[in-house]
Amino acid sequence: MCAANVSEGRDGGVLDALRAAGAGSLLDVHVDIDHHRSVLTLAGAPDDLVARVLAVAAVALGSIDLQRHAGVHPRFGALDVVPFAPLAGTALEGSIGAREAVIVGLAAMGIPAFRFGPGPPGAERTLPELRRGAFASIAPDAGPAAPHPTAGAAAVGAREPLVAWNLWLGGASPVATRHLAAAVRQPSVRALGLEVTGATQVSCNLLDPTVVTPLDVYRQVERALRPDAHVVRCELVGLVPRAVLDAVPEEWWARLDLGEERSLEARAAAAGLVGG
């Protein structure tokens, strides 16, 4: 599967074109106006998945101008982050092969492409390392040496499935929210404190979500909140591996924005899509 992060969350026409580009492999689209970002979750055989991702890239290249883009989420590309991950029962090698094919395809479009995740010995890198070092200490793995003037660059990775998940807070200042994000940050949790419409947000990537689950992070944030602040709601970005549902008591699913219908495996099975 692939969770393609695109720097567009407001233009309905562009969003429709992105959905059409992913049709046939598309399991879910999560749109965020504040982040000005959408996540397209796709699944299928590796070759089909690569073709769909490159079709999404072509729409992003033709429709998004980063010079006029403003959103609260960090980004350096129109097609910003392209992580491939195996569905349950499939091997990471297929995701690595898809990553390499997309890197070549993006370079052919004139988009600098950076690799993250498993690589040659000594060359493995994480997405945060890449965001810090791109075009400075880290050169593109393929494509031009400088950002595309409107599309920027793309980070293309292979990894095990993670969970992108946000907590919306009421009564917490932006500074306090950034402190909360720092407090929950750990090797298996990446977190940012962001200001969004009418609230603040702890925006998380849970890298090992059956070990440190959304419920664990929720409880940690709730304990750390000042008395005059509270969690307004939780938000799952995209889909969740079924194993995460198994790791969280069902009575918590609704509060954490989880559910059987939000699992990767259920959506892929319903769509008749496997692999990737």
C-alpha positions in Angstrom: 0.0 0.0 0.0 1.0 3.6 -0.3 -0.2 6.7 1.6 0.7 9.5 -0.8 0.8 12.9 0.9 -0.1 15.7 -1.5 0.2 19.4 -0.7 -3.4 20.3 -1.6 -6.4 20.4 0.7 -8.6 23.2 -0.5 -9.2 23.2 -4.3 -12.1 20.8 -5.0 -11.2 20.6 -8.7 -7.6 19.5 -8.0 -8.8 17.1 -5.3 -11.2 15.5 -7.8 -8.4 15.2 -10.4 -6.2 13.5 -7.7 -9.0 11.0 -6.9 -9.4 10.2 -10.6 -5.7 9.6 -10.9 -5.8 7.1 -8.1 -9.0 5.4 -9.2 -8.7 1.6 -9.3 -6.3 1.6 -6.4 -7.8 4.2 -4.1 -9.0 3.1 -0.7 -9.3 6.4 1.1 -8.8 10.2 0.8 -8.2 12.3 3.9 -8.4 16.1 3.3 -7.2 18.7 5.7 -7.9 22.4 5.0 -5.6 23.7 7.8 -2.7 21.5 6.8 -3.5 22.2 3.2 -2.8 18.6 2.6 -4.4 15.4 1.5 -3.5 11.7 2.1 -4.4 9.3 -0.6 -4.3 5.7 0.5 -3.8 3.3 -2.4 -3.3 -0.5 -2.6 -2.7 -3.1 -5.2 0.0 -5.1 -6.9 3.3 -3.2 -7.0 3.3 -2.4 -10.7 -0.3 -1.1 -10.6 0.5 0.9 -7.4 3.5 2.5 -9.1 1.5 3.5 -12.1 -1.2 5.1 -9.9 1.3 7.0 -7.8 3.0 8.4 -10.8 -0.5 9.4 -12.2 -1.1 11.3 -8.9 2.3 12.9 -9.2 1.5 14.1 -12.7 -1.7 15.8 -11.4 0.3 17.4 -8.5 3.0 18.6 -10.9 0.4 20.2 -13.2 -1.9 21.7 -10.6 0.1 22.7 -7.4 2.4 25.7 -7.1 4.4 25.6 -3.8 5.3 29.2 -4.3 1.7 30.1 -3.5 1.1 27.3 -1.0 0.4 28.0 2.7 -0.5 25.4 5.3 0.4 24.6 8.9 2.1 21.2 8.0 5.7 21.2 6.9 6.2 20.3 3.2 8.9 20.5 0.5 7.0 19.1 -2.4 3.7 19.2 -4.3 3.8 15.4 -4.0 5.5 15.7 -0.6 5.9 12.3 1.0 5.3 8.9 -0.7 5.7 6.0 1.8 5.2 2.4 0.6 4.3 -0.2 3.2 3.4 -3.8 3.1 -0.1 -5.0 4.0 -0.4 -7.8 6.5 1.1 -11.0 5.0 3.2 -9.3 2.4 7.0 -8.6 2.5 8.7 -5.2 2.7 10.7 -6.1 -0.5 7.7 -5.3 -2.7 7.5 -1.8 -1.1 11.2 -1.2 -1.6 10.9 -2.2 -5.3 7.9 0.2 -5.7 9.8 3.0 -4.0 12.7 2.6 -6.5 10.4 2.6 -9.5 8.6 5.8 -8.3 12.0 7.5 -7.7 12.9 6.8 -11.3 9.5 8.0 -12.6 9.6 11.2 -10.6 13.1 12.0 -11.8 11.9 11.6 -15.4 9.2 14.2 -14.7 11.9 16.6 -13.5 11.1 16.2 -9.8 14.1 15.7 -7.4 13.4 12.5 -5.5 14.9 11.5 -2.1 14.9 8.0 -0.7 14.1 7.2 3.0 13.8 3.9 4.8 16.0 0.9 4.1 18.9 1.6 1.7 22.4 0.6 0.9 24.6 -0.1 4.0 25.3 3.3 5.7 22.8 5.1 3.5 19.6 4.5 5.5 17.8 7.6 6.5 14.6 8.6 8.3 12.1 11.1 7.0 12.9 13.7 9.7 16.6 13.4 8.7 15.7 14.0 5.1 13.5 17.0 5.9 16.4 18.6 7.8 19.1 17.8 5.2 17.5 17.9 1.8 19.5 20.0 -0.7 22.0 20.8 2.0 23.8 17.8 3.5 21.7 15.4 1.5 21.5 15.5 -2.3 18.6 14.0 -4.3 18.9 10.3 -5.1 17.5 11.0 -8.6 16.4 13.9 -10.7 17.6 17.5 -10.7 20.0 18.8 -8.0 17.7 21.7 -7.2 14.0 21.9 -6.3 11.5 22.0 -9.2 10.3 25.6 -9.3 6.6 24.8 -8.6 6.6 21.2 -7.4 9.6 21.2 -5.1 10.8 17.7 -4.4 9.5 14.4 -3.2 10.5 12.0 -0.4 9.8 8.4 -1.4 10.1 5.7 1.2 9.6 2.1 2.2 8.6 1.2 5.8 6.3 -0.8 7.9 2.8 0.6 8.3 2.4 3.5 10.8 -0.6 5.4 12.1 -1.0 9.1 11.4 -3.3 10.4 14.1 -4.1 13.8 15.6 -5.5 15.1 18.9 -7.4 18.4 18.7 -7.2 20.5 21.9 -9.3 23.2 23.4 -7.9 25.7 25.9 -4.3 25.0 25.1 -2.1 27.7 23.7 0.2 27.1 20.7 3.2 27.2 23.0 1.6 24.7 25.5 0.7 22.5 22.5 4.2 22.4 21.2 5.4 21.4 24.7 2.8 18.6 24.8 4.1 17.4 21.4 7.6 17.4 22.7 6.5 15.5 25.8 4.9 12.6 23.8 7.8 12.4 21.3 9.9 9.3 21.6 11.6 6.8 19.2 8.2 5.3 18.2 6.2 8.5 18.2 6.8 11.6 16.1 4.7 14.6 17.1 4.3 18.3 16.1 2.3 21.0 18.0 0.3 23.0 15.5 -2.2 25.8 15.5 -5.4 25.0 13.6 -8.8 26.7 13.1 -10.3 27.4 16.5 -8.0 25.0 18.3 -4.5 23.5 18.5 -3.4 20.1 17.5 -0.8 17.5 18.5 -0.2 15.8 15.1 1.4 12.4 15.5 2.9 9.6 13.5 2.9 6.4 15.5 5.8 4.3 14.1 5.1 1.1 16.2 1.4 1.6 16.8 0.7 -1.8 18.4 3.3 -1.1 21.0 2.6 2.6 21.6 -1.0 2.8 20.6 -3.3 5.8 20.0 -4.8 5.1 23.4 -1.4 5.3 25.1 -0.7 8.7 23.5 -4.2 9.9 24.3 -3.7 9.1 28.0 -0.3 10.7 28.1 -1.6 14.0 26.5 -4.7 14.0 28.8 -2.4 13.6 31.9 -0.2 16.4 30.8 -3.0 19.0 30.0 -3.5 21.9 32.2 -6.8 22.0 34.1 -8.3 24.5 31.8 -7.5 22.5 28.6 -9.1 19.4 27.2 -9.0 17.0 24.2 -11.8 18.1 21.8 -11.6 15.1 19.5 -9.2 12.7 17.9 -8.6 12.2 14.2 -7.3 9.2 12.3 -5.6 10.3 9.1 -6.2 7.7 6.4 -6.5 4.1 7.5 -5.2 1.9 10.3 -3.7 -1.6 10.3 -6.1 -4.2 11.8 -3.5 -5.1 14.4 -3.8 -1.7 15.9 -7.6 -2.2 16.5 -6.7 -5.5 18.2 -4.3 -3.7 20.5 -6.9 -1.1 21.6 -10.0 -2.0 23.7 -13.1 -1.7 21.4 -14.9 0.6 23.9 -12.2 3.2 23.0 -12.5 3.0 19.3 -15.1 5.8 18.8 -13.3 8.2 21.1 -10.0 7.6 19.3 -11.7 7.8 15.8 -10.9 4.2 15.1 -13.3 1.5 13.7 -13.5 -1.7 11.8 -14.4 0.1 8.6 -11.2 2.2 8.9 -8.8 -0.7 8.7 -6.5 -1.2 5.8 -7.2 -4.8 5.5 -11.0 -4.4 5.4 -10.9 -1.6 2.8 -8.4 -3.6 0.6 -10.5 -6.7 0.8 -13.7 -4.8 0.0 -12.0 -3.3 -3.0 -10.6 -6.6 -4.1 -7.0 -5.2 -3.8 -4.1 -7.0 -2.4 -0.3 -6.6 -2.3 1.6 -3.4 -2.4 
